[in-house]
Amino acid sequence: MIDKETRESGEVSRSDEEDKNNYEKYCFLCRRPESKAGKMIELPNNIHICTECMQKSFDTMNHSFGNGSLNYMDLMNMPNVSMVDLNSLGQSTPKAQKIKKKKKEEKKEPALDLKKIPAPHKIKAQLDEYVIGQEYAKKVMSVAVYNHYKRVATDTMDEIEIEKSNMLMIGPTGSGKTYLVKTLARLLDVPLAIADATSLTEAGYIGDDIESVVSKLLAAAGNDVEKAEHGIIFIDEIDKIAKKKNTNQRDVSGEAVQQGMLKLLEGSEIEVPVGANSKNAMVPLVTVNTRNILFICGGAFPDLENIIKERLNKQASIGFMADLKDKYDNDPTLLEKVTVEDLRTFGMIPEFLGRMPIIFTLGGLNRDMLVRILHEPKNAILKQYQKLLALDEVKLEFDEGALEAIADKALEKKTGARALRSILEHYMLDIMYEIPKDDSIGEVIITKEYINGNGGPRILLRGQQFPLLQ
């Protein structure tokens, strides 16, 4: 057993050793630290004197003895030389004089290495593994992101300054806007913040300030400002801040937000609260430069098709050979014909659109794309359910007809790929409830009849070759 005194003395000696390592020595006479005065001469009771002060003392003594002007009694009366009480000096050494040693500055590696940035075709190939369809959108995003990070990596190469290419993506709900950005940020391993434009208001009103989107990015980067300044901010539901039409009230969550975002999109230094959404006296602030932050805005823009149709009908409805007004009613590629003028008519201000040089659209999902989405991506919905049942040691399979039936029901809901999960949740509920009850079940096959309500799933017991109809 180690007694208390030994343990305490051990702790004291250990703390003294740490103090010696962490703090600089300083001269008792001139009070300069070791980093300025140079190497110290160590005296008893932890007293240190720099070589300069020691030399001065010797020179003074030699000069005085040599001239005969200093006798033994004068030497006794000299302060801080030889007849000083070293014990009392050691006790009176103020602890506040301790100066921490400066750490050696580590060479910082550049935040982005141009050689490590994947080429556009590699970015698109990785997106293809997770996102079905939307070929044009994936190509546009791959090139835009590649050029943006080339711009960041070569920022100080020469006097030619490359402008930032923010993106505005338009697509119906469930077409994969948010999913594309999430996948992109994961592949590039950069901090990503996803903000919702519906909660933003003009400064001074109840709601999130516009700077809060940068605060979210800072949090995603672990409060590392340099890392955050090379991140991606995705502002969803951007169509919700369009100008309100026919209103006499102040538009604090529409046009005012667009105006407040102008400098943010272009690039400016803003003060952002650390670990909070709003500024107050108790929250520290840091300055973040948004010049190298890539902004991607996305929205469904409902009723934009009607604005496009109205413009196209004006162009094609004059003269004897005019097109019919319902020509564009069932056009699946209507959204691809969008122009900046259409977006201005929708309610986006021209200054905002001017800071979004890349505008592209995502197409709606058809039946074949929905079937592929069910089982092709790396983290497809069916693979998720198969993994869930595999944990119960049960194999899950889907007939081709069942997949088509699920896709048909999803098309009826008109909510894109989001409808697939809600449909599967409905049909898998009873199966996932009953399977843990019976350990003899080895395989479940979902059929077209079960999805259409004309039958049940086929169930195989363990070691059985022929299915049981439920």
Disulfide bonds with the S-S distance in Angstrom:
none
